[in-house]
Amino acid sequence: MSQRAFHRPVPLADLDSVGAVDDPVARSETSHATAALLLGDAEGNRDEAATRRFVELADDIGFEIIAEMWSAAPAVSAPGALWRLYALRQWIKSAPRELAEMFSDGQRRVTEGIGYDEILAGVELPAGPDEVAHAIDEILVGAFRGDVVIALLRASAFVGICAAGADDHDTAVRLRQLSQDLSDAAVAHRRGGLD
């Protein structure tokens, strides 16, 4: 007789309080609940009607306010992962030429040196800036229907390749940390969902 595995319920977000959360505990609860609307649980389950309402609210108040709420969350959490994806998306939009050069240099250095295996962690092909930005856009508007774990791993691999292409040591260190954060979030999501 097989046992049915139980999953944690998707938390309900108090969408009416998103723009005006001053209490740190309430802010943390709201940031986790809103992030769960976009990422769902480990099986991808989420409340589609609440997700649509959240995306409409984000359009009304500005996504920057919601992203700012996520920014205080730990790296390996649903809001922490979304904050990092949002920041990565903003970087891709604001410095496309610099990023493309860094990615290209990183690809060359990686293939000449350590090989993709150490960076890609199970991701088939390295995603470029456009592919990563597209997946992040879909995640942030609740339209993503793929595997969140794979999306996080692809973003991690992309950032890892950019880190390999960075000429500045501090930039490379920050990018390696971002890559690790995204990879850790992917592993946590695969093991039962991000809190």
C-alpha positions in Angstrom: 0.0 0.0 0.0 1.5 3.3 -1.0 1.4 6.3 1.2 0.3 9.6 -0.3 2.8 12.4 0.3 1.3 15.5 1.7 2.4 18.9 0.6 2.3 22.1 2.5 -0.7 24.4 1.6 0.1 27.4 -0.5 0.0 30.4 1.9 -2.7 33.0 1.4 -1.5 36.5 0.8 -3.2 39.5 2.3 -3.1 41.4 -0.9 -4.8 44.5 0.5 -1.8 45.1 2.8 1.0 44.7 0.3 1.7 48.4 -0.2 1.6 49.4 3.5 3.4 46.9 5.6 5.4 48.5 8.4 5.5 45.7 10.9 8.6 43.5 10.2 6.8 40.2 11.0 3.8 41.2 8.8 6.2 42.3 6.1 8.0 39.0 6.2 4.7 37.0 6.1 3.4 39.1 3.2 6.6 38.8 1.2 6.6 35.0 1.6 2.9 34.7 0.8 3.2 36.9 -2.3 6.3 35.0 -3.5 4.4 31.7 -3.1 1.7 33.1 -5.5 4.4 33.3 -8.2 6.5 30.2 -7.4 3.9 27.9 -6.0 4.9 24.9 -4.0 7.4 22.2 -5.0 4.9 20.6 -7.3 4.0 24.0 -8.9 0.6 24.3 -7.2 -0.7 27.8 -6.7 -3.9 29.7 -6.5 -4.3 31.0 -10.0 -7.0 33.6 -9.2 -4.9 35.0 -6.4 -1.9 35.1 -8.6 -3.8 37.1 -11.2 -5.0 39.5 -8.6 -1.5 39.9 -7.3 -0.1 40.6 -10.7 -2.8 43.3 -11.2 -1.9 44.8 -7.9 1.8 44.8 -8.8 0.9 46.7 -12.0 -1.1 49.2 -10.0 1.4 50.0 -7.2 4.6 49.3 -9.1 6.6 46.1 -9.0 9.5 48.0 -7.4 7.5 48.2 -4.1 6.9 44.5 -4.1 10.5 43.7 -5.0 11.7 46.0 -2.2 9.6 44.0 0.2 11.3 40.8 -1.0 14.8 42.3 -0.7 15.0 41.7 3.1 14.3 38.0 2.8 17.0 35.3 3.2 18.6 34.2 -0.1 17.2 30.7 0.2 13.6 31.6 0.5 10.8 32.2 -2.0 10.9 36.0 -1.7 14.8 36.0 -1.5 15.0 34.0 -4.8 12.4 36.3 -6.5 14.4 39.4 -5.3 17.5 38.0 -6.8 15.7 37.2 -10.1 14.2 40.7 -10.1 17.6 42.3 -9.5 19.2 40.1 -12.3 16.4 41.1 -14.7 17.0 44.8 -13.9 20.7 44.3 -14.5 20.0 42.6 -17.9 17.8 45.5 -18.8 20.1 48.3 -17.7 23.5 47.0 -19.0 22.8 44.7 -21.9 26.0 45.4 -23.8 28.2 45.0 -20.7 26.4 41.9 -19.7 26.6 40.3 -23.2 30.4 40.9 -23.3 30.8 39.5 -19.8 28.7 36.4 -20.7 30.7 35.9 -24.0 34.1 36.3 -22.2 32.8 33.9 -19.5 31.8 31.3 -22.0 35.2 31.5 -23.6 37.0 31.2 -20.3 34.9 28.4 -19.1 35.3 26.3 -22.2 39.1 26.9 -22.1 39.4 26.2 -18.4 37.1 24.4 -16.0 34.4 23.3 -18.4 30.6 23.9 -18.2 30.0 20.9 -15.9 31.2 22.8 -12.8 29.0 25.8 -13.5 25.9 24.3 -15.1 24.9 21.9 -12.4 22.7 19.7 -14.6 21.4 22.4 -16.9 21.7 21.2 -20.5 22.7 24.4 -22.3 23.9 27.8 -21.1 21.1 30.3 -21.4 22.0 33.7 -22.7 20.7 37.1 -21.4 17.6 37.0 -23.5 16.5 33.6 -22.5 17.1 34.3 -18.8 15.3 37.6 -19.0 12.3 36.0 -20.7 12.0 33.3 -18.1 12.3 35.9 -15.2 9.6 38.0 -16.9 7.3 35.1 -17.0 8.0 34.2 -13.4 7.4 37.7 -12.2 4.1 38.1 -14.0 2.8 34.7 -12.9 2.8 33.3 -16.4 5.7 30.8 -16.0 4.6 27.2 -16.6 7.9 25.5 -16.6 9.9 23.9 -13.9 11.0 26.7 -11.4 14.0 24.6 -10.3 15.3 24.5 -13.9 14.7 28.3 -14.3 16.6 29.0 -11.1 19.4 26.7 -12.2 19.6 28.3 -15.6 19.8 31.7 -14.0 22.5 30.5 -11.7 24.5 29.0 -14.6 24.1 32.3 -16.5 25.4 34.3 -13.6 28.2 31.8 -13.0 29.3 32.3 -16.6 29.1 36.1 -16.2 31.3 35.8 -13.1 33.9 33.9 -15.1 33.8 36.7 -17.6 34.1 39.5 -15.1 37.4 41.4 -15.1 36.8 43.1 -11.8 37.4 40.9 -8.7 34.7 42.4 -6.6 32.1 42.0 -9.3 33.2 38.4 -9.9 32.8 37.6 -6.2 29.3 39.2 -6.0 28.2 37.3 -9.1 29.6 34.0 -7.8 27.6 34.6 -4.6 24.4 35.4 -6.6 25.0 32.2 -8.7 25.3 30.2 -5.5 22.2 31.8 -3.9 20.1 30.9 -7.0 21.5 27.4 -7.1 20.8 26.9 -3.4 17.2 28.2 -3.9 16.7 25.7 -6.7 17.9 22.8 -4.5 15.7 23.9 -1.7 12.7 24.2 -4.0 13.3 20.7 -5.4 13.5 19.3 -1.9 10.1 20.6 -0.9 9.6 24.1 -1.8 11.0 27.4 -0.7 9.7 28.9 2.5 
